[in-house]
Amino acid sequence: MGGFPLRILVVGAGIAGLAVARALRRAGLRPDVTERLPAPQLPDTGLYLPGNAARALRLLDLDGPVRPLGQVIHRQRFLDACGEPLCEVDLDALWAGVGECRALPWAELHRVLLTGAGGEVRHGVEPAGIDLLPSGVGVTFADGTTAEYDLVVGADGPRSAVRSLAALGGAPRPAGQVVYRGVVRAGPPVTEWTALLGQRAGFLLVPLGAGRLYCYADEAGTVPPAEPLTRLRELFGGYAPPVPEVLDALEDVRVGVTEEVELGRWSRGRVLLVGDAAHATAPTLSQGAAMALEDAVVLAESLTGTDSVEAALAAYESRRRPRTRWVRDRTRDRNRTRDVPAALRDPLLRGRGARIFGEHYRLLVDPL
Ligand SMILES: Cc1cc2nc3c(=O)[nH]c(=O)nc-3n(C[C@H](O)[C@H](O)[C@H](O)COP(=O)(O)OP(=O)(O)OC[C@H]3O[C@@H](n4cnc5c(N)ncnc54)[C@H](O)[C@@H]3O)c2cc1C
């Protein structure tokens, strides 16, 4: 695009915002990055990254620092609540030629992205007002300071302030699950990604390497319980080993509800939404980070491959829509299977589970 350098503001320093900052810097741009929190928040939880996340990290030239982290996941084992096998997905075959699947502590990916962003993140700063100008954006920050930009990128998560300030959409919709997450350090040895599927609830064990185990559990619902650890033990205490032992070792658990964002458009004037601000889904397919990383790659390519910001935003949205729509629709499909009684679901998964679960990622194997 002619007329460089563009003045760009990235709002939010989560996975999407830091990845966008990285991608833009590699394209020769120098974005301002602001984050509402006063310091980086590094939650003690895990993250599972499917093969397309590895490809996006490679395109951002961040595969080197990520490769030593966490653990490569070669297959996914699905069991019923009694521990009887239902099916297995061969991840090496599914993502062949795309990238390795990896599980790692969230904080470690965040640190890589923070370093990779390559510039200052202004913490404790958030926009209070956005003014759409004929060829730019006026931003008033909460401390009363103002600035003008050629482009504002809202990477401020599912409850995006940029989204509402730019009149692109309102609050997220509940997606229907209460989710529990925790990391166990001195628990039973678990070396494989293992999901135990119950009725409208499930318990997932993901090894993070170095003896750490990430636990992710969910149940149908929209209201988090007052005593999450008690509720977790009540729900899953009767599941097959090693779940009860893992529950005993779990000291702390984060609880939340899943949310979904579905918008008719992602930009207005020169304000664009990326990551969860634009297309959050329930984390059933573990595609949130991958989508955010892909967004960053495609945004930088769009800005450098077109001759106006408006054309870049249109090109960006038309490339990203099919993949994020696919994730949303497959996530909904998979969540609907929770309501199928085990007596019907389990024989189906024993016969065709590997094909059904593998199929959920079909479009995402294709190049961006
Ligand atoms: C329970 C759960 C488990 C998940 N597990 C996985 C997984 O295993 N694999 C996976 O790929 N994805 C997973 N996801 C999804 C993934 O977390 C998100 O898709 C991903 O983090 C999106 O990143 P983001 O940067 O768009 O949003 P966020 O991570 O929400 O980051 C937004 C950032 O913006 C900041 N911010 C907010 N408002 C403002 C403001 N007004 N001004 C400035 N800054 C602001 C926030 O503080 C935050 O730092 C999971 C999600 C949940 C809820």
The ligand as a Gaussian input file, in Angstrom:
#p B3LYP/6-31G(d) Opt

LIG

0 1
 C      -12.271000     -21.757000      28.842000
 C      -11.562000     -21.452000      27.569000
 C      -10.623000     -22.360000      27.083000
 C       -9.988000     -22.103000      25.867000
 N       -9.092000     -23.004000      25.394000
 C       -8.504000     -22.772000      24.216000
 C       -7.543000     -23.698000      23.695000
 O       -7.218000     -24.728000      24.307000
 N       -7.000000     -23.420000      22.481000
 C       -7.334000     -22.296000      21.787000
 O       -6.821000     -22.074000      20.700000
 N       -8.221000     -21.403000      22.258000
 C       -8.799000     -21.612000      23.450000
 N       -9.686000     -20.713000      23.924000
 C      -10.005000     -19.522000      23.123000
 C       -8.912000     -18.488000      23.242000
 O       -8.678000     -18.200000      24.598000
 C       -9.327000     -17.201000      22.570000
 O       -9.937000     -17.451000      21.340000
 C       -8.111000     -16.341000      22.344000
 O       -7.481000     -16.084000      23.568000
 C       -8.553000     -15.054000      21.679000
 O       -7.679000     -14.078000      21.951000
 P       -8.053000     -12.534000      21.829000
 O       -6.744000     -11.881000      21.922000
 O       -8.946000     -12.304000      20.670000
 O       -8.947000     -12.211000      23.122000
 P       -8.535000     -12.189000      24.649000
 O       -7.684000     -13.347000      24.988000
 O       -9.796000     -12.010000      25.417000
 O       -7.622000     -10.897000      24.805000
 C       -8.178000      -9.599000      24.786000
 C       -7.203000      -8.647000      25.446000
 O       -7.724000      -7.332000      25.358000
 C       -7.694000      -6.722000      26.641000
 N       -8.785000      -5.741000      26.683000
 C      -10.092000      -5.972000      26.899000
 N      -10.785000      -4.822000      26.825000
 C       -9.881000      -3.852000      26.559000
 C       -9.981000      -2.453000      26.362000
 N      -11.172000      -1.833000      26.440000
 N       -8.863000      -1.741000      26.097000
 C       -7.657000      -2.363000      26.022000
 N       -7.504000      -3.696000      26.202000
 C       -8.607000      -4.420000      26.463000
 C       -7.847000      -7.856000      27.609000
 O       -7.365000      -7.520000      28.892000
 C       -7.004000      -8.929000      26.933000
 O       -5.647000      -8.794000      27.253000
 C      -10.299000     -20.920000      25.148000
 C      -11.219000     -20.000000      25.644000
 C      -11.856000     -20.272000      26.851000
 C      -12.861000     -19.278000      27.384000

